């Protein structure tokens, strides 16, 4: 099984909510043939993601995430900061499913050692199959961060500081 699992979460029929799967599509030409990397279109799955989480040494999740910044702004949450972010009050349906899947992996003693959430602040979550301009630009940034990480799996994503929590990029 691949050591690095990259999961894009979101509904591609709800505008910016679909940024996670769109990032997976953008990564495919770069990483699809890499046997150490699994690209997963997580769509709106919840518990079904558990197997993908448990089989990863390093997990990167990309999702539209309201974190109080400007539309299209990225925030990177690592390890315990990721866990805390997806378990906070007022979370989205995706974060609830992801939090549950992480809890199941934790209970089974198979939580990935490295966990990274790239949260992109949405501008529009409404019927439509296109990303807004700021979120489309952020998707390009997310791809660059992930490709850097995939090339050097032991390094931190671009823009990350050594302190726990988040680092805004953009």
N, C-alpha and C positions, 0 to 999 in steps of 0.2 A: 504494500500500500504506500501511496505517496506520503512524503514527510511534511509537505506544505499543502494545506488545503485552503483554497480561496473560494469563499462563498459570497455570492451576490444575492441579497434579499430584496424583494419588492415586487409590486404589481406593475407590469409594463403598460397596463391600460389606464393608469392613474398618473400620467405626467411624470413629475419628478420622483414620485414614489418608486418608479421603476429603474432608478439609477444603478442599483446593485447588479441586476441582471445585465444591464447595458455595459457595465464595466467588465463583466465576465466575457461578453461578446467581443469587447475591444482587446481583451487580453489573449483570446484564443489564438490569433495568428502568431503571437510571441511565445506562448507557453504550452500549447496543446500537445506538442510532441515531447515535452519534458516529463520523463517517467517519475521524477521526484515531486511533481506538482499535479494536484487535482483541481480542476476548475468546476465549480458547482453552481448551477443556476438554482438557487434555493427558492426562487419565487416567493410564495407566501406560506411555505412549509413551516411547521412548528416542530413537533416531536420527531418528525421524519428526518430532521437534520442531525439527530443524535449520533447516528452511525458515522456520519462524516466528521463530526467533532471528535469522537472517540478514537478514530483511526489516524488522527493528525498529530504530528510532533509540534507543528506550528500552525495556527489557524489565523487567517485574515478574513474578516467579514466586512463587506461594503454594504451600506444601507443609507437611505435617507433618514436623517436623525435630527430632530429638533433639539438644538443645544443652545439656543438663545443668541445666535450670531446672524450675520447677514446671509441672505440666500446665496447658495453656492460656496459658502465658506466651509472648509474642512476642519474637522477635529479628529485627532488620533487618540484613542483610548487603549491603553495597554494593560494586559494581565488583570490585576485586581481593579484597576480603574475601569476597565471594560466591564468586568462583572458588576461593579457598582452602578455604572451608567445604565446597563440594560435592566437592572433590578429596581431602578428608581420609580417613584410614584409618577403617574401621568404618562406612562410610556405608551408607545405605539403597539399595535397588534403584533408587528414583527418582533419587537423587542420582548414582548411577553413570550412568544414562541421560542426565541433565541435563549431567553433566560431559563425557560423550562428545559430546553435541550442541554444547556450548560449544567444545570442542576442534575440532570440524569447522568451526564458524563461524570460529574463530580462524585455522585453517589456510587457509581460503578468503579471509581478509582482510575478513570481513564480521561480525565480532563487534560487537554493539550497543555504542555509546559509553557508555551508562548501563545498568547491570545491577543489579537489586535483588532480593534474595530475602527474602521475609517467611516466616520459619520459625516454626511454631507447635508447641510441645512437646505431643505427644499424651499422653492419659491411658490410652486403651484402643485397641489395634490387634488386633482380633479380629472374628470374624464378627458383622455387624450393620450396619444401614444408618442409624444415628443417631449424631450427634456427642455426646460427653459434654458435660455442662454447662459446664465450663471452656473447652473447645475451641469450643463454640458461641458463647460470649461473646467469645472471641478472634477468631473469624471476623467478628463484628460490628466489632471494632476494626480488623481488616485491611481491611474494606470502607471504613471511614472514612478510613484512611490512603491507600488507593488513590484514592478519590474526590478527596481533597485534592490528590494528586499529578496526577491527570488534569485538574483544573481549572487547575493551575499547573505545567505539565510541566517548567519550568526550576528548580523548587524541590526541596528535599530532602523526603523523607517526614517526617511528624510524629514527634517523638521522637528524631530523628537529631541527633547532635552533629557537629561539624566534624572530629573525629578519625576515622581509619579503624578498621574493625572492626565491632563490634556495639553495639547499644543495645537493652536490654530495655525492653519496653513492657508494662505491666500490673502 
